[in-house]
Amino acid sequence: MSWQDDLLDCTYRGVTMDIMGEDLEAPRAVVQHGVPYVDGDDVEDLGQAAREFSMRAVVFGPNYMFQLKLILSALDTLGPGELVHPIYGSVTVVSGGYKVSHQAERPDYAEIALRFLEHTPNDTFFNRDLIYTATGAVYVEDERTWQDGVFDLIGRLDSLIAEVQGWIGGGWTGLMEKALGLPGIMLRLQQMRSQIMGVVSGVESMAKSAGSAFDPLLDLFRPAAEIRSSIEESTPSTSAELLSRAGVPSAMPGAVSLPPDIARIGSAFLVAAREGADPDGSMLPAAMPEDPIEAVAFGLVTLVVTELALSYASAIGVAIENDADDLALSPNDLERLANLARSLIQAAILLHRHLYDIEDALPIIEGLRTTAALIQARARQLVLQRPPLLSRTVETSTNLRLLAHRWYSDSRRADELMRLNPELRSPYSIAPGTVIRAYAN
């Protein structure tokens, strides 16, 4: 394992931090018993004191104050909290204080010196599973992964999604303010209003709701809020509805109000997400266009796709976690759910990566990437909890209930066989030679 390839995303109380350097100090309590005129001391070891983690974090970019506020709020919270150390993983710590430094020659930039003290020394420290190879230690991703130790899946996703949504709102406001400040924009305000309201109305129609009238150019925060609330209302809550892709539109909402080429890109990304495929990033320009109408259109597409990705990630996280108790979803279902979340998140990442500056896009991309990693790790863990999946050939005419009795001595597992074989048209009459997917035991 190489630390430059396998570093973890550092967080404290769920707040992401970019770390420039770290130090670990593990002092021990000792007592020295000396005898006059005798060389040497009798040193008594009284045990290890609390480990001390010293770290240097950095925040930068036009929204650095927003991230700095999140970090300081987490550090100021009383009591122990969870630190995900880039190298050592999850550790329960207490904040030992911090120091924030600004420099005149580096605007929109701050460094934070952090100090954490280990709170529960009896917990296993550095508990990542490793094996030794000829080139070094390799991290083994087994049934428990570092993501499982960060937080409960749902709580972790909620924290990440709220953080990314905060960054999205700031980016949308900045885009609109920039567009409104361009020369000659007064001649095109009505076109921008129609474009924004058309997309907002299209998203609201997904939820069969209508928002109150407002001027999107006077209340810049409302478009993001209207789109977010409507998407959350239209997102399915059950695994069956999520698997059917019922809430993912096949075309960009409000496409008729957008420039045709931009609407086509947004629709293509959504179609790829419905299929669980990777979106085609080559369709996107290298940067946000300078034309204010096209810039606002791309901003709307990015806003809708990102909010869809976040809303579906939250719903899929809940569906996967609910399956942890009864294991009702098949491995194929879990894979399809994870692929749906991954495809939507990948589409959002590509939009931010191509259209926005690196400093604006990086916090959102990192949050989205971590969200996808959490969902995939948890889905993989649940797949590994199931017995091996086999393909078995039916030898004589039968039905699923009789087949479950023959294979498992439990006819109630017919429902399980039905979930594993949704393509069966007549489960009550299965012809010889039919191939059935079934668990080994």
N, C-alpha and C positions, 0 to 999 in steps of 0.2 A: 504493500500500500504506500502510495506517495501522498503526503499531505496536500500538495498542490493540486492533486486530482480528486481527492476524496474529502475535502473540507465540507463541513456541514454549514447550513445557513444559521448564522448566529442570531438568537432572539433572547429577549428578557421580558417575561410576562407577555409573550406573544408579539412584542414589538421587534421588528427586524432591525439589525444594526450591521453596518459595514465596518469590519475590523481590519486595522492596518497592522497590528502587532499584539502579542499577548505574552504574559509571563505567569508561570505557576510557581508559588512558593509554599512549601510544606514544612513549617517549623515543628520542632519537637520540644517538649518540656523536659528539661534535664536538671539534675541537682548534682553539684560537684562537692565531694567530701575530701578535703585535703588534710594531710598530717604534716605538722611543722618538721622541717629538716629532712623530709622524705620526698624524693622526686616522684612526680606524677600525682594524679587524683583518682579517687574512686568515683566514677560517673554513674549516676543512677538515672535510668530512662523512665520517665513518668508518663510516656505516651505521646501521641501526635496531637498537636494543636490543630485548629481549624485551617484547612488549606486556603490560601489566598490567591485569587485570580485577579491579576492586573491586566487591563486591556486598554487599547487605544482605538476609539471609534472615530469615524469621520462622516459628516453630512455635508452635502454640497448641492449646487444647482439652484434654480430660481425658487423652488419650493422647499429649500433646506430648512426654513423656519418651521414649516409644518412638521417635518420629520423630527427636528430637534425638540419640538414641543411634546411629541409622542414619547420620545426616549426619556426626557426629563420627568414627564408625568409618571412613567413606569418606575423610574429610579426613586421618585419621591414617595411612592406607595409604601406604607408601613408594613413590616412583617416579611417573612420569607417568600420567595418566588422562584420560578423555574428559569434557569439559564441554560440555553442550548449552546454549549461551547463548540466552536468550530472544530476542535480536535477531540475533546474528551466526551462530547455528547451531553446528555441531560444531567444537570446537577441542581440540587436545591440550595439556594444561596440567600444571603442577606446583603443588601447594598451597603458597602462600607464608605460611601461618599463618591463624589465625582468632581471634576474640574473641566470647565468649558473654556476653550481658547479661541479667540478671533484674531485675525491679522489684517492690517489695513491693505496690504498688497494682494490679499486673496479675498475678494468680495464673494458673498453668497457661499461661504465656506467656514466650517467650524470643526475643531477637533475636541473630542471628549475623552479625558482620562478617567477610566472606570476602575473601581476596586470592589470586589465581591469576596465575601467570606462564606465558606462552606457551612451549611446549616445542619445537615444530617450526616455526620461522618460514618454512621453504621451502614448507610446504603453502599451498594457496590459502586466503586469508582472505576471509570474507564472500562465500561462493560460491553464495548463493541466486540462482537465475535470475530477473531482473526485466526488465520492459519499462516504458517511459515512456508514460503516458497523460495526458489533459488534467487528470485529478484526482490524478495522482501515479503512483508506481511500483506495478506490480501483480506479485505473486508468480506465477510460472508453474510449475505442477505438471507437470513433464515426466516422462521416463522415470525419472529419479532424483529422489527427493524427500528432504526433510530426515529423514524416518523411516528411510530406507535408510542414512543416515550416522550414525545414533545408535549402533547396534550391528548385528551380524548378527541377523536377525529372531528366530531361535530363542533366542539368548542374551538378547536384550532382553525377549522374552515371559517367559522363565523368571524373570528378575529382577523384572519387574512382578508376575507371579503370586505369587511368594513374598512380595512386599511386601504385596499385597492380602490374602493369606491370614493374614498376621500381624495385620492390622487386624481381620479378621473374627473371629479367635479372641478378641481382647480385647473386641470388642463383644458376643459371645455370653456370655462370662463376666460382663460387666457387667449384661446383661439378666437372667441367672439370679440374680445376687446381689441385684438390685433386687426381683425377684419374690419371693424367699425372705424378704425383709425386710418384706413387706407384712403388715398386721394380719390375723389370722385365717387365715393361709396354712396352718397346720398341718392344718386340716380338708381341704385340697385337695392335699396332697403326693402322695397315691397317684394322683390323677388326672393330675398333672403327670408322674409317673414313667411311667405307662402311655402318655401322649401322646408323650413323648420316645422311649421304647423302641420304640413302634409305628413311628415314622418311621425310626429307626435300622434296625430290622429290615426295613422296606420298601426302604430303600436297599441294604442288604446283600443282599437277594434279587435285586436287579438284577445283582450280581456273583456270585451263587450262592455266597456265602460267609457264614459266621456268626462274629460276634465273640465274645470271651469275656464272661462275665457281669460286670456292674458296676452300681453304683448311680449313675445320671446326676446325682443331686442331691448326692452326696458327691464325685464326681470330675467337676467341671464341664468339664474340657478333653476328656474322652473322647468326648462326643457329636460334637463338631466333628471330632475325629481319626477316629472310626469312619465318619462320613459321608464325609469326604474320601477315605479309603483305599478305601472301597467304590466310590465314583464313579470314582476313577482306574482301578480294576480293570475296571469295566464300560464305560469309554470306548473306542470302536473306535480302531484305529491306522491303518487303510488308508483311502484316499480313497473307495473303493467303499462301504465300510461307513459312513463318515461321511455320504456322499451319501444313503444309504438311511435315515438317521436311526435306525439300529438300536438305539443306546444311549440315545436320548432318550425317557423314558417319556411315555406319552400321558395319564397321570394322576399326581397327586402321590403319591409313595411313602408308604405308611402312612397314606393318606387316611382310613381308617376310624377312626383314633385321634384325628383332628383335628376341631374344630368344623366342621360342614358348609359354612358360608359361606366359611371360610378355606381349606378343602380345595378348594372350587370355584374360588377365585381362583388358587391355586397350579396347579391342573390347567389352567385357561384359559391361563395364561402359558406352560405347557409345550406346549400344543397350538399356540399361536401360533408358538412357537419351531420346532416341527417343520415348520411351513408356511413358515418364513422371513418371517413377518409381524411387524408391530409389536404388542406387547402393549397391552392397554387399561388405561391407568393410572387411568381414572375409577372402576374397580372398587375401588380401595384407599381406606381411610380417610385422613384428613388427618394423622393421627399414630398412634403406637402406642397401642392401647387400654389402659386402666388395669386392666382385669380381668387377673389374672396368668395364667390359663389361656389366654385369647386372645392375650396378649402373647407367651407362650412358643410358642404355635402359629404366630404370624406370624414369630417369630424362627427357628423351624425351617424354615418355607417359604423365608425369605430365605437361610438357611444352605444349604439344598439347591440352590436356583436359582443362587446365586452360585458355589458349588463346581462345579456343572454347567457354568456359563459359563466358569469358569477352566480346567477340565479340557478342555473342547471347544476353547477358544481355543488351548491348547497343542498339542492333536492336530491341529487345522486348520493352525496355523502350520507344523508339521512337514510336513504333507501338501503345503501350498503350496510350501514351500521345496524339497521333494524334486522337485516338478514343474519347478523352474527349469532343470534340465539337459535333460530330454527333452521338455518341453512336451506331456506326454501328456494333460493335462486340457483339455477344451474350454472356451471362454470362458463358456459356460453353467454348466459344472461349477464353475469358479472363482467365479462369481457366487453360485451356490447355497451353496458352502462359506462364503463371506464373509457371506452373509445369515444362515446358521445361527448363526455366531459373533455377528454383530451382534444378532440377535433375542434370544439368551440373555443377552448382556451388557446389552441395553436392559431386559430384564425385571428383572435384578438391580439396575440403576441405579434403576428406578422404585420397587422395594421399599425400597431404602435412602433414596431421596429423600423418600418419603411417610411412612415409619414412624419414622425416626430424626432426631435433632437435626442441624442443619447441620454442626456441628463434628465430630460422630461420622461423618456420612455422607460429608463432602467428600473425605477421603483415599481412601476406597474408590471413590467415583464417579470421581475423577480418574484413578486407576489403571485402572479398567475402561474409561473413555473412551479413554485412550491405547492400551490393548490393542486395542480395536476399530479405532482409527485405523491402527495398525501393520498389522493384517491386511488391511484394505481397501486401504491404499496398496500393499502388496506384491502383492495379487491384481490390482489395476489395472495395476501395472507389468508383470506377466506377460501380461495380456491385450494390452497395447500391443506386446509383443514378437512377437505372432503376426501373420500376414498378415491383411488384411481378410476378414471372413466374409461370404460371398455365398449367396444362394438361387438354385440353378440347376435348370432343368427337364430331366428325362430325356426324350430325343426318341424313343428306340427301346428295345425290351425288352433288358435287360442285367442284369448283376450288379455288385456293388461292386468286385470285383477288376478286371473289364474297364473299369469306369467310371474307376477310378484310373489305369489305363493310358492311357485316352483323354485324360483331363484333365491328367495330370501326367507321363505317360510313365514311371510307376513304380507297378506293381501292388501293391507292398508298402504303399502308402498307403491300401489298403482298410480296414485297421484304424483309421486316422485318421478315415475317412468314417463308419465304424460308431460311433465315439465321438461324432461330431458329430450323428449321427442315431439315437439309441438306440430311437426309436419304430418303426424298420423291423422288420417281422415276418418278412420273407423277403428277406434281403440277397442271396440267390443268385438271386432272380427279381424284378426291379424292373420294374413296368409303365410304359409311356410316360405322360408327363404328371406323374409323381411329382416333387415338389419336394424337392431334396436340399440340405442346407447343406454348404458346402465352402469351404475357404480359397481366396483368389484365386490363390495361387501356391504 
